[in-house]
Amino acid sequence: MKTPVGLVAAVLAGAILLAVSLLIVNGTRGENPDAAARILSPGAR
């Protein structure tokens, strides 16, 4: 039985998007919450 190429491509794209979103969530979780405020406020330097 041959697997449709479109189905394989869709599953692969979904898996990649899921992996990227999990990496983004895990990467931002350990960040200091004041990091954005330090970057945006010029007086903090």
Secondary structure, 3 states (H helix, E strand, C coil): CCCCHHHHHHHHHHHHHHHHHHHHHHHHHCCCCCHHHHHHCHHHC
